[in-house]
Amino acid sequence: MIRRLCAASGAVLLTAGLLACSPTTLGRVVPQAAAPEGLRPPSLSSPTPTTSPKPGPQPEEKHSGKGNASVPMAWPSRLGFVTFDCPKCSGHVAVNTENELIVNDIGPYKGTQWINDMPGRQAKTFTIKANAAWTLTITDESGLPVLLPGKPLSGKSEAVFAAPDGVTSVAITTKKSGRTAVWVHSGDYSELPVNQLGDYQGSVPVSGPAFVSVEGDGTWTVTAS
């Protein structure tokens, strides 16, 4: 939970101070210094990419295994949405790529996050820490739940939603969450409009088409407008 907020040194950046990154203070590792207001900058080693046409459909990629593993992926250098499911896991559960730690949790886990949202940093291998059978599935945006104006969606754990053209904001309510983070990805960058301890109730601006990620360890309800 709250994976993106952990710096490469192993510390989680909070709105007030630093918190050590461990299985009890979970965070996603991104090996870059944070930019102002959560904006993720392009890689220093690569020029800012020019706008390119939206890629066509990408076949689903699925892996399965048991216990710790290193899994090469065939996913190209485009945004992908990773669902990791380990229903009988106990203890520390983690999934990382060369660039970031996308799952860092305790006990049974199922959630969705994105990869390849940083320009110039393509993920090529997953390193998995688990003590039970797991499945890992990568899809393009067609595999995501779609936020339609006025139609709430509810669930729990980490989730990613597609916000189509015409959506201007998303109302979000979380319950029984130790911390809540909401990310919005549009174009080549991810922005962090919500990052707080405890539950959250409010709206975040979204200019569709975009993707919205809700991170926490409780339940959530999201409604687009």
N, C-alpha and C positions, 0 to 999 in steps of 0.2 A: 504494500500500500504506500502511496505517496512516493513512488520510486524516483521520479525525476528530480527531487529536491536534494539529492545527496551528491556532494561534490566528489571529485576523483580522490581527494585525500581521505574520504570516508566520513565526512561531516555533512549533516543535513542543514541547509540554509532555511531558517525560520524567519518570520517577520520581525522577531525580536530575539536575536542571539543565535547560537549554534547548538545543535544537539548531536551527539555521537551517533553514527550510523551503525546499527547492529540489528539482529533479528527482532529485538523488541522496539527499536526505533527505526522503522523501515524507510528505505528511500531508494530512488532510482539513480544510478550513477551515470553522469554525462561528463566526459573528460574535457570540458571547456568551462571557463569562468562564466558565471551568469551575467547576462547583459541587463541593463536597466529595465525594471518592471517586468521581468520574466521573458523578455523577447530573446529568442534564440538566434544568435548571429550566424552568418555563413562561416564555414571552415576557413581558417586563416591560410591554409595551404591550397585552397581552390578559389577561383574567381566566382563572383556571384553569377549563378546560371541565368541565362535568358529565359523568358517565358516560352514554354513549348506546348504543343497541342496536348490535350488530355489523352493519356494512354488508353488503349482499348482494353477489353476484358483480359484478365490474367487467371489461368486455371488455379484452383485451390491446391495448396501444397500441405501434405499431412505427414506427420511423423509420430511414432509411438515407441515406447520402451518401458523399462523398469529400472529404477535407481538412477545413479549418476551416469551422465553420458555427454559426449561431444557430438553434435549433429550438424554436418554440413548442410546448407540450404541452397536451393536453386533459384530462390526469389531474386528478381532483377533489381536494379537500382531505382525503384519506385516505392512510394508509400505502401506499406503492407500492414495488415491488422492481425495480430497474433493472439489466439486464444489458447491458453495453457490450462489443462484440466488434470488434476491429480486428486481424485476424490478420497483416497485412502492414505494420503500423505500425513505424516506427523513430524513434528519438529520443524527445522528450517527448510523452506522451499525457495529455490532461487533459479532464475533463468537469466543469462546475460549473453550479449553479443560482444564483438570486439569493441563496440562504442559505448555501451550502456547496460545497466542492470535493469531489466524490464519487469522481473518478478522477484520480490524479496519479502517473504511472508512466513507465517507459522501455520502448521497443520493443514487440513484439507483446503484446497484452493481451486477456484475456477474464476478466470477473469480475462479481459481483453485489453490489449494495449497496442500502440502502433510502433513500427520501426521505419528506418530510413526517412525520418522527418528532418534530418540535419543535412544540408547540402554538402556533397562531397564525401559523405561517410556512409558507405553501403555495408550493411550487415551481411556476413557470409557464413558464420558459424554460430550455433547456439551451444552454450555450455550449461548443462542442467544439473542441479543438485536436488535430489529427491530420494525418498526411501520406499517408494511404492510405484505401481504402474501409472503411467501418464500418457496423455496425448497432446500434441502440439499442432495447431492448424493455422495456416496463413491464408488469408483471403484478400481480395481487393475490396473496394468500397461496396460492391454488390452484396457482400456478406454481412453488412452492418444493418442494425435497426435504423429506420428512417424517422426523423422527427418531423411530423406533420403538424401544422399549426392547430392548436386547440385540442390535440389528442395526446394525453399524458401517457408516458411509459414508466413502469416501475420495476424494480429489481434490487439486487444487492451485489456487493463486491465491485471490482473495477469494470467499467464498461465504456465503449466508444460508440458514438452515434453519428450518422450522416445528417447534416442540416442542408436541405436543398436550397436552390435559388429562391429568393423571396422571404426566407426566414431572417428576422432582424434581431431577435433576442430569444433566450432560453431561460425559463424559470426552473430553478433547481431547489429541491428540498432533500436534505439528508437527515437520517435519524440513527441514533446509537452508533455514531462514528467518532472514534477518538480524534481523528483529524480529517479534514476535507480539502481536496484540491480539485480545481476544475481547469482544464486546459482547452484552448481553442486553436485548431490548426487550420490555416488558410494560406494558400500559395506555398511558399517555401519555409514558413516559420510557424513556431508554436508560441502561444502567449498564455500567461498564467493570470487570469483575472480573479481567481479565488484561491487562497492558501491560508487556512486558519485551523486552530485547534477546535475540536468539537463539531457540532452539527452546523449546518448552513441552510438558510432560507433566503432566497433573493433571485435576482435575474442578472444575466450577463449578456452584453451585446454580442451578437453573432451576425456576420454578413455572409449569408449563404451564396454559393456552396462552400461548406466548411465541415470540419469534424470536431466533435465535442467529446472530451474524455472526462469522466467523473471517477475520482479515486478516493477510497475510504474503506472502512471495514464494517459499515452498516448498510442500511437500506437507502434507496434513493427513488425520487420521482422527478422526471424531467418533462417539461411541456414547452413546445416551441410556439412562437407567435410571430 
